[in-house]
Amino acid sequence: MIARKMIALAALTAAAGAPGWAAKMLVNVTPRGAGGEGFTVTARRRDSAVEFCVVRDLAKVTWQGRSGMLEVPGDKNTTLRRKIDPERKENTETYRFEVPSAQLSAALLTVSEVQTDRAGNKLIGGGTIYCFRLGGFVSEVGGGGAGSSAGTSR
């Protein structure tokens, strides 16, 4: 009898939309590990900036909600932050942006995927955060070549 009440209580709690467990994971994406995480990263030098194209293979996503944030060092110990909205095409999402070459070594792209329950509701605090230290994706950071990378393992 007690077991049935516990099962009924669990079913009511789930049906009422009570918060579930949420887990957050941080993944530092490297040139070698990008492909294994479902990303392809291309970087091209353009005059005094580097143009990036980060493609997310949606067949490899765990969670549905995604957003991108670019952080670039600014003047006087400040950080400039800009939301990057992806372009969605069939089974991919693409983030395109430029970073000034002088700020490349400290520039960071963060792609966040929000954890959801079975009904598609966002779970507070849950999901996966992918961090890209962008300088590592460009060959010859101090020189004038083009670089591209897509890894296959973490």
N, C-alpha and C positions, 0 to 999 in steps of 0.2 A: 504494500500500500504506500509506504513512504517513497519507494522508488518511482512509482507512477506519479506521485505528486511532484517529485523533483523533475521528472521528464516533462510533465505538464507545465511546471513553472519555467523550465528552460525554453519550451516551445513558445510560451506567452511572452517571455522576455525577448526572444528573437523576433517574434511577430510584431512586437511593440516598437521595434527599432532601437532597442537599448544598445548603447555603444559596445562594440566588440573589442577584442584585443588588437592592437596596432603595433607593428614593428617597423622601425626605420633602419635602413642600411645605407652606408656611405661606401661608394666605389670610386677609387681614384683610377680614372681611365688613362692608360698609357698608349703610346703608339703600338706597342706589341699586343696589348690587350683589348684594343678597341673593337676589333672584329668579333672576338669572343663574346663581347657584351652586346653585339648587334649594331655597332656604329661603324661608319666609314668617315674618315676625316681627310679632307684635302685642303692644302694651304698653298697659296700662290703669292709671290711678292709682286706688289704694284707700287712703283715709285717709293714713297716713304711709309708704306703700310703693307700689311699682309691680309689678303682676302681669304676667309675661311668658308668652307662648306662642310657642315656636319650632317650626315644622313643617318636617321634612325630606322632600322628595319622593324616594322611593327609586328612581324611574325615572332620576334624575340622579346616582346614586352611582357612584363608581369602585371603591371597596373595600367589603368586606362588614362588617367588624367596626366598631362604633361605640360611643363612650362620650362622656358630657358631664361637664364640670367647671365649677362656678360658683365664682368667686373674688370675695370682697367684703372691703373693708378692715375690720379690726377695731380694737380698742383698742390703744394703745401700739405703733404701727407693726407690727402683726401683720396677717396675711391669713387670713381664714377660707375654707377650701376645702370644698366639698361635691360629692360625685358626684351627678349627675342621671341617673337611668335613664329612658329614653324609653318612652312608651306606643306600642306598635306596632299599627296598624290598616291592613289591606290594603297599600296602597302608600305609607304615610307613617309616620314616627316623630315623636312630639310630646314636646317638653321643656317642662314647666310649672314655674315657680318664682316667688318674690317677692324683690324687693330693696328694702331700706329707702331711702326717697328721699334721705336724708342721705348715703348711700354710692353713689348711682347713678353719679356722674361717674367713679368709679374701678372700678366693677364690670365683670367680664369673664366671658363664657361661652366655653368652648372645647369644640368638638365635634371629636373625633379619629376619623378613619377609618383603620383599620389595613390596610396593603397585604398582599395574599395572593398566593400562586402559583396556578397552574391547579388544583391539587388542594385549594385552600382552606387551606393551611398559612400561618400568619402569618409574614411576613418581618420579621426584627428591624430596627427603625429605619425601616421604610418606611410610607408612607401620606400622608394629607393632614390638616392641622390647620387648622380654621376658627376664627378668633378674632372675637368680637363684643364691641365696646366698647359696653356696654348704654346708656350715657347718650345716645349718638347716635341711638338708636331711639325716644326719647321726645321729643315736642314739648313746648315750655314746661317744661323741666327744673325751673326755679325756680317755675313757676306751678302752677295747679290743673287743667289740661286733660288730656284723654286723647290718646294718640298711637298711631299704628300705621303700619307701613311694610312694604312688600315691593318690593324693587327689581327691575329688569329687566336691568341691565348691571353689569359689574364696575367 
